[in-house]
Amino acid sequence: MITIIAATNRYNSNTLKVAKYYQKQLKEKGVEASVFSLEHLPIDVLNTDMYGKRSEAFQKIQDMINETQKFIFVMPEYNGSYPGVLKVLIDACNFPDSFYDKKAALVGISSGKYGNIRGVDHFTGVCHYIHLNILPLRLHIPNIKTELDAEGNLIKEDTVKFTNEQIDKFINF
């Protein structure tokens, strides 16, 4: 199972639009994937699901994580890194079995000109610690507001080319 994680809890985010774009592109290549937006984390996750506690609402998320063999993380840049809510997800999941020896592709996006380079690097370190194997081709999509059309499709030729290359490599990863 492949799960694409839109790594922000911001409602109607460009992150979610890019995650859905990846899902659509995978489907066109004959591969099914689900999208999970962190806006759907339990509202009280910090009090109910950390440090060995488990709510019924988070258990459904934990089950999805357990069943997933490959992840695509689409991460916006927040203050020079990735969103804290993504770290909350990782910390709330069972360690080490949630991500151990599974695979992931990383996509950074930003409204600025660097495409969340630092955030993707920071998250790569976390992935290494939890033994999540990272596809070497990590993408950085800058100026995201100019990259998407009204339907949520990526429109710049180079970006489409590189996302297709990453998706093809991810399928075979």
Beta strands, then each sheet from edge to edge (+ up, - down):
strand 1: 2-6
strand 2: 34-37
strand 3: 70-76
strand 4: 103-109
strand 5: 133-134
strand 6: 139-141
sheet 1: 2+ 1+ 3+ 4+ 5+
sheet 2: 2+ 1+ 3+ 4+ 6+
end
